[in-house]
């Protein structure tokens, strides 16, 4: 794989059976203060994963009118399992407390560039509280709700009709076109800087798009102009997004922060979405690693184990803690990289339910600029996108969308289960 040369300093805390990972990679934010949680929210863990709010069942192309059982195809998808139900409290000071995570958010947002966001943060911390911060991408992702509908379409200039945002707009201010000229320009700014470069050499920050339901890396500036974002500050639970991995020495990894147990190894091969769901059940039938309650993780569970301090360019590794094993594969253009991984979460848009969410643990490749025959990293290792659940016969050899995102019909799987 061709890699850009990057000068970076990365602190890795690594032990034989235990490691902590802080995904924020916050290299440009000033000290944000004491991080106290004055709302006294009692947390189940330091990093509880909020449920995706996906309660409807889908096959490859349509909504199901029944609940699959263990003998049915498409059993084991996101809607089959309920985690920490989203719960918010609207406060009188225009903030919102997340009762699951202990994070306290600004109700509204500001349209700002990176430089303006840092100045806004500094000014905000001169007020009643001095522990506001720009959220890391894992903190932002806690707000993601996958009952939302992607409004991407050929017509980006019209107000979407009957669309559902990927954030709870009964508590948080939300507007399409919030930080740009397209309906999908609702890109929330994070403090998580990508450790690599994207789109041919741009320094990049991760953002969460709550209009199209994706995480992507965005260049800080294009052609000398800083990009506008939606900026929403947060305070409270300074431990959110920090993993506490324990190697159980039985090919399983427990994250004490999220109370999830993971398979140390991945599936070793790629498969379509329905096959991934079935493979989890096949592993349960074999009492895999001594357990029979494994599942394909939902989008938010899988994103929780991304290590945003790591990338193929910066660390010559996947964006995952080295306590995990991960398969090295050959990808488009004959490059070596790491797999994309399926989740059990369907990615909805206004026209189709035939795509599912995946997380990039290798580079988020695309044929960019348009017409390129060799892909490059367009959105960063740790991006979250979506692909067709099955081989639908469409030729995606030139990619899809304005950055030419690579499209694959098959992805790898890493199983998860709840810790009792």
N, C-alpha and C positions, 0 to 999 in steps of 0.2 A: 504494500500500500504506500502511496506517496503521502508524506506527512509534511506539514509546515514546521519550520523551526520556531519553537516558542521558548522564551525564557520565563520560567515560573518557579516559585518556591511553594512546595506542597508539604504540609505537615501531616504525616500519617502515624497514627497511634495503632500499633499492631501487636497482638499477643497471640500465643499459640492457641488459646481457647476463648479469647474475648477481644472484641474490638469495638470502639465507638467511632461513629462517622458523623461529622457535621456537614450537611450537604450545602450549606448556604454559600460557601466560597465567597464571603463578603469582603472583597479587597478594597472597596472604595467608600464604604460607609463609615462615618464617625462613630465613636462610642455612643451607644444609645441609652445608657443609664442602668438603673438597677433592676429592671424587668420584673417588678413585683406584680402579683396577681391580687389586686385589691377586692375583686368580686367574690373571693373565697369559693370558687367553683371546685367541687370535689371530682377529681379525675380518676378514671379506672386505671390509667397508666400515663406515663409522661408523653406518649405519642399515640393516642387512640385514633384509629382510622374511622372517619365518619363514613357512614354508608353512602353509596352512590345514588340512592333514591330511585334505582331502576327496579320496578316491581312487575313489569310486563314481560312475558315470555315471547321469544322469537325463534323461527327457524332461519334458513338461509335467505329467505325472500319476503317473509310476511310475519305478522303477529299471530301467535297461537291462541286458540280459544279454549285451551285447557292447560293444566299444570302438568308438565312432564313428570313421570315417576322414574325410578331407577332403571326400569326396563325399557324406557322410551328413548328415542333419539332426542338429542338436545337437552337431556337432563344435565344438571350441574352448571348451568349458566348463572349469571349475576343475580337474577331475580330469585333464584332458588335459596339464596342465603341472605340473611339480614344481619347487618352489623350494628354499630352505634347509630341510632336514629338521629338525623339532624335535629338540633334543638337550639334556638336562638332566643335571646332576650333583648328587646329594644330599650335602650337607656335614654334618659331624659336629656343627655348631653350630645345627642346625635352620634352615639356609638352603638355598636351591637356586640353583645357578649355571646360567644359560641359556648354553650353549656357543656359540650362534649370535649372540646380541645382546651378550654380555658383561655383562648385567644380573644382579645377585645379589639374590634375593628372600627375604623371610621365607617359610618353609614354611607357617606357619599364618596366621591372620587374627584380628583383634579386632573385636567388634561395638561401634561407636562413632559418636557424632555428629561433626559438623565440629569443634566446639570441643574435644571429647575427643581427636580425632585430632591436632590441633596440639599439645596438651599431651603426648600419647604420643610424638610425634616428638621434641619437645624433650628428654624424659627419655631416650629411646633413644640420642640422640646424646651423652649423658654416659657411655656405656659404652665398649666396646672400639673402636668406630668412630664417627666424628663426621660421616659423610657420608651417613647415611640420609636419604631424602626420601619424601614422598608422591608416588607415580608420576603423571606426566602421562597423559592418556588414550591417547596413542600408545604409551607404554611398556606400559600395561596391555593394550592391544590386541595386543601381541606375544604374549601368552599365549593368545589366542583360538584355538580349534580347532573347525573346522566339520564334524567328524564327530559333534558333539554334537546332541542332540535337544531342541527346545523343549518344555517341559512345561506351557506355557500351556493351560488347559482350564477348563471350567465348574466343575470341582471342584478348588479350589486348596488344600484343607485336608488332602488325603490324600497320603501319601508316594508319589512317582512310582515305578512299577514298571518295571524294565529301561530306565530312561532313562540317557542318556549326557551328562555335563556338558560344557560348552564350554571346559573347562580340564583339563589332565592330572592327574587325581586319584590317579595312582600316585606323583606327586612332591609335589603340593600338597594340603593339607587342604581338604576340600570337604564341605559339608552343605547339603541343601535346608532352607528356612526359616531360613537363617543369620542374617538381619537383619530378620525380620518374621514375620507370621502366615500367609503364603502360600508354597507350594512355590517360586514363582519369586522370592522375596525373597532373592536372592544377588547383591546389587548392590555391586560394588567401587567404592570411593571414589577419585576422582582429584583432582589439584591443579588441573585445568583448569577455570577458571571461564568460564562462557558470557559473551560480551560483550554479549548482549542480555538480555531478560527473557522469561519464559515464563508461560503459564497466567494471563494477565491482569495481570502486573506483578511476578512473583517473581524475585529474584536466584537464579541457578541454577548448579549445578556438574554437570559431566558424570560419569556413572558407567557402568561396564561390567557388564552382567548376564550371568553365566556359567551361568544356569539357563534363560534363554530366548534367549540369543544375540543381544543387541542393545546398542547404545550409545544412551543417552538422557540428556537433561538433567533433573536433579531439583532442585526448589526446596530451598534450604538449610533452610527451615522452612516449615511449613504451620500456619496459625492459631496462630502463636507457639511451636510445638513443633518442635525440630530433628529432622530425619530420622536414623534409624540407618542405617549402612552397614557393609559388611565392609571393614576397613582392613588393607592389606598393604603394608609399606614396601619400598623398593628402594634399592640403591646400585650403583655401578659405571657405566661408559660414560655419562658425562654428556652426550655428543653424540647419544644415541639420540632420534630423533624430530625432529631438526633437519635440514631439507632444504637442499640446495645446488643450486639450479636454475641452469641455463645455457641461455640462448636461443641455439639453433644457427642462427638467422636463415634457416631453411628450413622454417618452420612446425612444427618439432619442439622439444621441451624435454627436456634431459637433467637428471636428478637425480643428481649425483655421489655423494650420500650413500647412495642405494639402488641405484645402477647400473641404473636404469630410464629408458627414453626414452618420452616421452609425445607424443601429437598435441597441438599447441598449440590446435587448434580442436576443438569437440565435433561430434557428428553433425548438429546443426542441426535435428533432428526427433526425435520420440519413436517408439518401436516396442516391440512385445512381445519377450519374452526370446529366443525362438527366432529372431526376426527380427534381434535384436541380434547373436547369434552368427553368423548368416549374413552380416550386413552386414560384419563384420570380415573374413570370407573374401572377400567381394566387393571390399573395399578391397585385400586382398592380391593378388587377381587383376589389379588395376589398378596394382600396384607403388606403392601410396600413399606419397607423400613419398620415394620411392626405395627402399622396403623392402617385403618380402612376408611378414613374420613378425609382423604385428600380431595382437593378441588383445584380447578383452574382459578387463579386469583382474579378478583375484580380489578378494575383499572387503578383504583386508589391504593389497594393493597400492593399491587406490583410496583407502582411508582414509589412506594415507601422504601424499597430496597435499592433504588438508584443511588449511586455515590457520585454526586456532582463535582467532587474534587478530582475525579478520574476521567480519562478519555483516551482513545487510541492515539491522539496526537500528543498529549501532554505526558502520559504515563505508560504509553504503549500497552494499554490494557483496556478491557471493557469498563463501562461506567458502573461497576459493582465492586463491593468490598472483596478483597482477595480471599476471604474466608470461604467464598463460594467458588465452585468450579463452573466454567462456562466454555462452550464449544467454540473453537476458532473455525470459521467457514470461508469459502470462496464466494464472492458476491459478484454483482454486475461489474463488467469491465475486467474480470479476472483478479480483482483486488482481494486481499485478505481482510477480514473484518469479523465482527461478532454479530450474533443473530438479533432480529427483532423477536419479541415474545408476545404471544396472544394473551389477552385477558378474556374473562367470561362476559365482558360488557359489550353489548351491541351499541354501535354508534349511529344515532338516529339523525336523519335529515328530513326535509319536508317532502321528499319524493321516494325515499327508500329506507329499508331496514336491513339491507344486504351487506353492510360493513360492520366490522367489529374493531374494537380498540386494541392497539398494540403499543408497546413501549420499546424504544430503541436503546439497547445496551451497547450497540456499536454506533457508528456514525449514521446520522439521519440523511441518507444519500439522496441526491437528485441530479438530473441531467441539466446542469446549469453552467453557463447561460444556455438558452434554448438552442437546440441543435447539437449540443455536445454529445459525444459518443461514450465518453468516460465519465462516470458520476463523481461528484464531489460532495463534501459534507455541507448541506445547505441549512440544517436546523439544529445540529448538535447532538452528541450522544446524551441521552436522557430526555429527548423529545418524546411526545406522545402523539401519535397520528392514528389513522384507521385504514384498513384495507378490506377488499371484498372477502367475504367468508368462504368463497369457493371459486374455482376456476370458471368464470363466466364467459370465457371465450373472447374477451376484449383484449386487443393488443396494446399493452402498456410498455412496449420496448423503449419508447422515448420518454417514459415517465408520465406524470399527470400533474396538472396545475401549473401556475406561473413559474415555480422553481423546479419543475420537472421531477417531482417526488417519485422515487422508485416505487413500484407497486408489485407486491408478491402475493400470491394466493395461499402460500404456506408459511407458517412461522413455527418457532420453537415454543416449548412449554416449560415452566418451572412450577411445580406443585406447591401448595400451601395448605395448612390446616390450622385450626385454632388450638392454642395451648389451654388445657383444662385449668 
